[in-house]
Amino acid sequence: MQSFAIIFVLSLALGLSARDATSDRKPASAATQQSSTALKQLLAVRGEVIRVKQESKGTLLITVRPAKGFAEVTVLARENDLVGNAAGQTGDVDLFGLLTDDSRDDETITAAELNEGDIVSVIYDPQLQNRALEIYRH
């Protein structure tokens, strides 16, 4: 009976000390997670390119007008940033392009090749002077 009581007291003490050790770590990791999410607040805009202006050597200011009711957004992009094609641009299948190896599907363009009137989606970081991180053309 004495050995049972000793084992019970030891297991209770170990359990409490382990719980205290893990509860001390949780607030620190929660604070780290909150600070990392606060640092990575990104914004996105989808709309028509209304102006592409040379900011300085190698950088462009691209102004995008979203749907009605939203303000225009100007983002900073490098001239050599690649512009991706948005998934599912059209619902139809171009069978002629499949048969003839149409090179338009493999075409990649840069931000410098965007034109006024292009419909784009831009993911940008407002904390870095609206620096464009990703650009997709629709």
C-alpha atoms as one frame of an Amber mdcrd trajectory, in Angstrom:
protein
   0.000   0.000   0.000   2.865   2.357   0.741   4.432   1.700  -2.681   1.094
   2.513  -4.339   0.898   5.853  -2.498   4.489   6.739  -3.428   3.898   5.894
  -7.084   0.652   7.912  -7.084   2.313  10.990  -5.547   5.273  10.808  -7.954
   3.039  10.453 -11.032   0.884  13.349  -9.831   3.941  15.549  -9.303   5.368
  14.664 -12.733   2.022  15.344 -14.402   1.698  18.774 -12.793   5.254  19.775
 -13.642   4.805  18.697 -17.278   1.556  20.691 -17.539   3.228  23.810 -16.114
   6.114  23.487 -18.565   3.793  23.244 -21.597   1.552  26.081 -20.430   4.606
  28.368 -20.219   5.444  27.700 -23.871   1.979  28.245 -25.363   1.723  32.009
 -24.914   5.136  32.522 -26.471   4.246  30.470 -29.553   0.852  32.173 -29.828
   2.549  35.564 -29.714   4.993  34.459 -32.404   2.165  33.283 -34.647   0.267
  36.545 -34.220   3.313  38.649 -35.032   4.154  36.605 -38.141   0.608  36.897
 -39.485   0.613  40.610 -38.823   3.827  40.963 -40.831   2.438  39.134 -43.862
  -0.750  41.107 -44.509  -1.137  41.084 -48.299  -3.796  42.669 -50.473  -5.094
  41.824 -53.931  -6.862  43.682 -56.698  -8.448  42.547 -59.951  -9.297  44.974
 -62.675  -8.307  46.804 -65.832  -4.874  48.312 -66.336  -5.465  52.004 -66.990
  -1.883  53.267 -66.873   1.649  51.893 -66.969   4.231  54.523 -66.079   8.003
  54.295 -65.792   8.909  55.043 -62.140  12.657  54.713 -62.362  15.131  52.544
 -64.211  13.766  49.006 -64.070  10.550  49.771 -62.149   7.007  50.541 -63.246
   3.938  52.029 -61.623   0.893  50.063 -62.773  -2.514  51.589 -62.032  -5.414
  49.128 -61.876  -9.076  50.151 -61.854 -11.201  47.494 -60.120 -14.962  47.098
 -60.401 -17.280  50.022 -59.665 -17.298  51.170 -56.082 -13.605  50.502 -55.439
 -10.712  52.925 -55.614  -7.912  52.656 -58.154  -4.754  50.942 -56.936  -1.230
  51.769 -58.073   1.362  49.050 -57.541   5.110  49.071 -57.975   6.537  46.308
 -60.171   9.876  45.526 -61.760   9.954  45.550 -65.544  11.167  41.942 -65.662
   8.525  40.535 -63.250   6.821  37.627 -64.987   3.092  37.872 -65.590   1.272
  34.577 -65.232  -1.844  33.438 -67.018  -4.886  33.123 -64.789  -6.247  29.592
 -64.590  -9.375  28.981 -66.616  -9.203  32.020 -68.864 -11.902  30.730 -71.166
 -14.406  27.963 -70.791 -13.996  26.648 -74.348 -11.295  24.358 -75.659  -9.264
  25.474 -78.642  -8.991  22.203 -80.594  -7.195  23.872 -83.476  -4.531  25.123
 -81.055  -4.111  21.595 -79.673  -3.618  20.154 -83.144  -1.214  22.800 -84.436
   0.949  23.356 -81.341  -0.134  26.959 -80.919   2.668  28.819 -79.151   0.331
  31.395 -77.539  -0.308  28.999 -74.637   3.392  28.852 -73.743   3.913  32.605
 -74.108   5.171  34.354 -71.012   5.276  38.111 -70.754   6.804  40.561 -68.306
   5.231  43.504 -66.483   6.794  45.855 -69.050   4.693  44.202 -71.764   1.342
  44.892 -70.060  -0.915  47.212 -72.029  -3.685  49.565 -71.061  -6.956  47.657
 -71.135  -5.491  44.322 -69.978  -7.461  42.630 -67.202  -5.092  41.596 -64.413
  -5.041  40.313 -60.857  -2.260  41.640 -58.643  -1.199  40.460 -55.197   0.755
  43.191 -53.451   2.237  44.131 -50.093   0.996  47.484 -48.772   3.820  47.643
 -46.211   6.409  47.657 -49.019   5.020  50.662 -50.932   2.432  48.480 -52.729
   5.148  46.250 -54.185   3.586  43.748 -56.601   4.398  40.183 -55.586   2.428
  38.331 -58.266   0.659  39.497 -61.409  -1.775  37.402 -63.468  -3.357  38.351
 -66.790  -6.902  37.226 -67.584
